[in-house]
Amino acid sequence: MLKNKKYRLIGCSLMILLALTIFVLVNDTLAFGVYIDEEFLGTTDNQIFVENLVKDIISEHEPYSSQGLNHDNLNIEFKKMRDNSPTPPEKLKEILEQKLSITLGAAVIVNGIQEVVLMNSEGAEDVLAKIKEDAIPSEIFEVIKKVEINESLEIIPVEVPFEQILTIETAYQLLKLGSADYNTYIVKEGDSLWQVAHDNNLEVGDLKQLNTELKSDLIKPGQELSVISMEPKINVAVEGIERKTENIPFEVKYINDDKVDAGTTKIKQEGISGKQEITYLTKVINGKILEQNLIDKKVLEEPVSKIIIRGIRRVSRDRAKGQYPWPVQGKITSLFGNRKSPFSRKQEFHRGIDIAAPTGTSINAIAAGTVTYAGWRGNYGNQVEIDHGQGFVTRYSHASKIDVKVGQKVKQGQVIALVGSTGRSTGPHVDLETIVNGQPRNPLEYIR
């Protein structure tokens, strides 16, 4: 605890010692220098005005005397001056109010910089303890090993105006939240609005509010975006034991069956994930996981393999040749086979054909069958896969919307999705793939 330093201020109710020493330097001088504790504050031609002003200021401070202001043992002097130009009364009042409002507080010094001042060292210690306590993610750790503040800290006594003394809650907010830094982010190739927001610890909505000129979610390389980050004054590192239960993925095993059409599958046994207890030595900073080191693993339940019957009965691809209508009417923008990637500019094998069409155009099944996949599929975006039997499968990728579900029976020409540009795509189109006996074939052999 900081030792309290008494501030010697004057007041009738506080038994103040008023020592009045007048040094007569020139007999006709009318101005007096005003000194408090030997510190020159200004000049006056009316001592009684100054004395009453001091009494009034002390009276106003009376409610705060128990919170840190002390007006005992003040020594005020008036010394005759050669200069008879008095300090304006309002200016002298301002100087006295500032002088009589000085108190001794406890400053928190972070990396050599004074950040906040509290009433006393106990309050400063309470703020630091609260920051450390709130940085512990209780929902993560089973055992706490270490809690440390990364910055160098000091608590020292300082004289400050009383109004600069902060409450514990205000000091806590300033140290923990810190200040906001506004920066400019230059959009790079491959960036999305979601990725920029994620990399800067923002929500997409927050990013849009910072950049009101954004009219859509589309951004382009070289575009400048405003981002904001909060820099706390104090960072707390916590290390502890984290123990949690995780799934053990099940294996998928295939059994070939020559009585089932190639490309057709059916599940013989559903897979069941196992369970294991994982113990980590985890380190977090300001509640965010920085690193996890595995220290123990214990299997609680063994996984059960998924068994799939896979048909291998061959089907002649000639039987399907040229029978089927196009899924959409449009222009082919990329053919089946080797091509230069529009993204990496390197050679790659294209498993289907790209047919450009406006966003929202209906995508139709080229033949009747059963939907075996309907959902997001990585670079393919939204994809529908249909098994037409006898080893013949078609896939329709990059849809903006899917209109069918897995297991659903569809007819030839039925709308299964809408054209879009989801996934790894340069514009609205449908990527049509035709797969025969498990091998990709050129769709132009099958559509008329």
C-alpha positions, -999 to +999 in steps of 0.1 A: +000+000+000+013+035-008+020+056+022-005+085+023+011+119+018-009+146+035-017+177+014-015+208+035-047+227+025-065+253+045-101+253+060-119+268+090-134+234+099-101+216+096-080+236+122-057+250+095-025+268+105-024+300+086+011+316+088+010+351+073+045+365+067+047+399+051+080+411+039+079+448+034+103+456+005+089+489-007+066+510+015+042+520-013+038+484-028+001+473-030+006+439-046+013+407-027+027+374-040+005+344-030+025+313-019+012+279-008+039+257+007+065+281-007+051+276-042+044+309-060+008+309-074+002+346-084-002+381-072-031+399-055-040+433-041-067+419-018-055+393+008-089+389+023-104+380-012-077+353-015-083+339+020-120+337+014-115+321-020-093+294-004-120+288+023-147+285-004-127+261-025-120+239+006-157+240+015-165+227-020-140+199-016-153+189+018-174+159+004-143+145-012-120+147+019-127+111+028-118+099-007-083+113-008-082+151-005-066+164+027-066+201+036-047+199+069-016+219+078-017+242+048+009+270+049-002+301+029+019+332+027+015+367+012+047+385+003+049+420-009+061+423-044+078+450-064+055+442-093+021+457-085+003+440-114-022+416-097-032+383-113-068+385-126-091+371-099-106+344-122-072+332-132-060+332-096-092+312-087-084+287-114-048+283-102-059+278-065-086+253-075-060+232-094-035+235-065-060+225-038-074+196-059-040+178-060-040+144-043-017+114-041-027+084-062-013+051-074-002+049-110-001+017-130+030+018-152+029-006-182+062-010-201+074+023-187+042+042-196+017+056-171-016+042-182-041+048-153-041+063-118-062+049-090-069+061-054-044+038-038-022+007-044-049-016-032-072-004-060-044-008-086-037-043-074-074-051-075-075-040-112-046-062-122-060-091-102-094-087-120-077-086-154-058-118-147-089-136-133-111-127-162-084-139-187-088-175-174-111-194-197-127-216-170-147-236-196-114-248-211-091-256-183-094-284-157-062-274-139-045-240-141-007-242-142+003-206-147-012-171-151+012-143-162+009-108-175+032-104-204+041-067-199+064-052-172+043-036-145+049-011-117+027+006-092+041+039-080+028+070-061+020+101-081+005+135-075-024+142-098-055+164-099-083+146-081-104+143-113-077+121-129-083+094-103-102+065-119-125+039-105-115+003-106-140-005-133-129+023-156-093+015-151-101-022-159-118-013-191-089+010-203-062-016-195-081-046-208-097-032-240-070-007-248-074+016-278-089+011-313-065+012-342-079+019-377-060+005-406-063+000-443-063-035-458-054-041-495-075-069-510-053-097-525-060-123-552-084-149-538-096-129-509-133-129-499-152-105-476-155-133-451-118-141-451-108-104-446-133-101-417-120-134-401-083-124-405-090-091-387-112-105-359-143-089-373-178-100-383-188-094-419-215-070-407-189-050-388-167-049-419-196-036-440-203-009-414-167+003-416-169+003-454-203+018-463-193+020-500-196-018-503-228-026-522-223-064-523-201-092-509-179-090-540-144-075-536-115-073-560-077-073-558-062-039-550-094-026-534-088-008-501-109-017-470-110+000-436-104-024-407-103-019-370-084-037-342-084-034-304-050-034-288-052-041-251-027-025-228-022-057-208-020-092-223-025-122-200-011-156-208-027-186-191-013-222-192-032-252-180-044-287-184-073-292-209-091-325-210-118-332-235-136-361-253-132-363-291-146-386-317-124-413-334-133-414-371-145-447-383-130-465-413-149-470-445-145-505-460-157-515-495-168-550-506-170-555-544-201-573-557-203-584-593-241-588-590-245-550-586-241-524-614-207-506-615-210-472-599-238-483-576-232-486-539-252-496-509-244-495-472-242-529-455-231-516-421-233-480-408-201-467-393-200-455-356-174-430-344-154-441-314-146-418-284-113-409-268-102-387-240-075-363-250-053-343-225-035-312-237-012-287-221-028-256-235-017-220-236-041-191-242-035-153-245-065-130-237-087-161-239-076-172-274-059-205-278-022-200-288-010-236-287-020-271-277+004-299-269-009-334-266+003-351-233-021-381-231-047-400-251-071-427-238-096-447-260-130-448-244-150-465-272-136-482-303-150-471-336-171-494-358-162-495-395-187-485-422-191-513-448-202-504-483-211-528-511-197-516-543-211-528-576-186-539-603-209-553-630-198-535-661-222-515-684-216-506-720-211-469-723-222-471-760-257-479-748-259-444-732-243-425-760-261-394-774-293-402-756-296-373-731-306-336-733-284-308-721-289-298-684-290-261-694-289-242-727-257-222-728-222-218-742-194-243-734-166-223-718-143-253-708-140-287-724-134-321-709-097-331-706-064-313-700-067-275-697-049-245-682-064-237-648-081-203-647-068-200-611-032-213-610-026-211-648-011-246-646-022-277-666-049-298-649-074-325-659-110-312-662-134-340-654-164-324-671-175-296-693-185-260-682-217-246-696-222-209-690-257-197-682-272-168-662-274-171-624-308-187-614-312-207-647-328-241-640-305-271-641-323-302-653-314-339-647-303-353-680-318-387-671-340-403-644-322-416-613-317-414-576-300-384-559-269-397-540-254-363-531-269-329-526-248-302-508-216-284-505-185-302-519-154-281-515-142-264-547-173-278-565-195-255-544-231-268-543-233-301-561-260-326-570-250-362-579-275-386-595-271-424-599-289-435-631-282-472-626-260-496-646-228-477-635-239-444-650-236-413-627-239-376-634-228-346-613-239-309-616-216-284-597-214-247-587-252-243-582-266-213-564-294-234-550-302-271-547-338-282-551-335-320-543-324-342-514-303-373-510-324-404-517-350-385-539-361-401-572-359-377-601-372-378-636-354-368-668-357-330-673-367-324-637-352-292-621-326-303-595-308-270-589-302-234-602-271-221-619-246-202-597-209-195-591-203-212-557-170-229-548-140-224-570-156-206-599-150-177-622-186-170-631-221-185-633-221-219-650-228-256-645-199-281-644-214-313-659-196-346-652-206-380-666-191-410-649-193-445-663-183-476-642-164-452-619-144-434-646-150-399-659-161-397-695-166-368-719-202-355-714-204-345-750-205-382-758-238-386-739-257-353-745-273-346-778 
